[in-house]
Amino acid sequence: MLQIRPPTAADVPAMRALMAPHVEAERLLPRSERAVLERLRDYLIATDGAQLAAVGSVSMLTPALAEIGALAVHPDQPTAGT
């Protein structure tokens, strides 16, 4: 069962690993570990047991406007309701 939660600093390596293939395919911009840590509050992750299923970030620009900054889903998860 998927659980959605805010990430911790310990999740950052797995988050970056999940985003890496999308960065290599130029679907996401690269983000350093430091950049992810600095914006950690903007991210949510979905976990399926111990496995990271998805990661996404949303930056609030104004009270009525937000920007999706990153979205990556584990290849085993796209049809699992993530």
C-alpha positions as CSV (number, residue, x, y, z in Angstrom):
1,M,0.0,0.0,0.0
2,L,1.4,3.4,-1.0
3,Q,2.0,6.0,1.7
4,I,2.6,9.6,1.0
5,R,4.8,11.6,3.4
6,P,7.3,14.4,3.6
7,P,10.8,13.2,3.0
8,T,13.7,13.4,5.5
9,A,17.3,14.1,4.8
10,A,17.9,10.3,4.9
11,D,15.6,10.0,1.8
12,V,17.5,12.3,-0.4
13,P,19.9,9.7,-1.9
14,A,17.0,7.5,-2.9
15,M,15.1,10.5,-4.3
16,R,18.0,11.6,-6.4
17,A,18.5,8.0,-7.6
18,L,14.8,7.9,-8.7
19,M,15.2,11.2,-10.5
20,A,18.5,10.2,-12.2
21,P,17.1,8.4,-15.2
22,H,14.8,11.3,-15.9
23,V,17.7,13.7,-15.6
24,E,19.7,11.6,-18.0
25,A,16.8,11.6,-20.5
26,E,16.5,15.4,-20.1
27,R,12.9,15.1,-18.7
28,L,14.0,16.7,-15.4
29,L,16.6,19.3,-14.6
30,P,19.5,18.0,-12.5
31,R,19.4,18.8,-8.8
32,S,22.4,18.4,-6.5
33,E,22.0,16.8,-3.1
34,R,22.4,20.3,-1.5
35,A,19.7,21.7,-3.8
36,V,17.3,19.0,-2.8
37,L,18.1,19.4,0.9
38,E,17.6,23.2,0.7
39,R,14.1,22.7,-0.8
40,L,13.2,19.5,1.1
41,R,10.1,21.2,2.4
42,D,8.7,21.4,-1.1
43,Y,8.8,17.6,-1.7
44,L,6.6,14.7,-1.0
45,I,7.4,11.1,-1.5
46,A,5.3,8.0,-1.9
47,T,6.6,4.8,-0.4
48,D,5.5,1.2,-1.0
49,G,6.9,-0.6,2.0
50,A,10.6,0.2,2.1
51,Q,10.8,1.1,-1.6
52,L,10.5,4.7,-2.8
53,A,7.7,4.7,-5.3
54,A,7.6,8.3,-6.4
55,V,8.9,11.8,-5.6
56,G,7.4,15.2,-6.5
57,S,7.9,18.8,-5.5
58,V,5.5,21.7,-5.5
59,S,6.7,25.3,-5.0
60,M,4.0,27.8,-4.0
61,L,4.7,31.0,-6.0
62,T,1.6,32.9,-4.8
63,P,-1.4,31.8,-2.7
64,A,-3.2,30.9,-6.0
65,L,-0.2,29.7,-8.1
66,A,2.1,26.7,-7.7
67,E,4.7,25.1,-9.8
68,I,5.5,21.4,-10.1
69,G,9.3,21.2,-10.0
70,A,10.0,17.5,-10.1
71,L,8.0,14.4,-10.6
72,A,9.5,10.9,-10.9
73,V,7.8,7.6,-10.5
74,H,9.5,4.2,-10.0
75,P,9.2,2.1,-13.2
76,D,7.3,-0.6,-11.2
77,Q,4.7,1.9,-10.0
78,P,3.1,3.9,-12.9
79,T,-0.2,1.8,-12.8
80,A,-0.3,1.4,-9.0
81,G,-2.2,4.7,-8.3
82,T,0.9,6.9,-7.8
